[in-house]
Amino acid sequence: MDAIKKAIRAYIIDNFMFGDDRGLDDSMSFLENGIIDSTGILEMVTFLEEKFSIKISDEDLLPENLESVEKMGMFVLRMGA
């Protein structure tokens, strides 16, 4: 799980936070804190599918799966990565 969360964090920091990870907590909501918008979530889905060799369906595009580093990590584990 730690390796999955580390990869997700690194992607978010590099692509959405311009390399500045100050204030990013693993349980922090991306949307509520303005870190990632709805288009960014779609970019994250592509990253997760490619990085972890999983397929994410439209039904899985829910906040409880994709709202934070922690939730994404748990979701990727459930998807079998």
Stockholm file with secondary structure:
# STOCKHOLM 1.0

chainA/1-81         MDAIKKAIRAYIIDNFMFGDDRGLDDSMSFLENGIIDSTGILEMVTFLEEKFSIKISDEDLLPENLESVEKMGMFVLRMGA
#=GR chainA/1-81 SS CHHHHHHHHHHHHHHHSTTCCTTCCTTCCTTTTTSCCHHHHHHHHHHHHHHHTCCCCGGGCSHHHHSSHHHHHHHHHHTTC
#=GC SS_cons        CHHHHHHHHHHHHHHHSTTCCTTCCTTCCTTTTTSCCHHHHHHHHHHHHHHHTCCCCGGGCSHHHHSSHHHHHHHHHHTTC
//
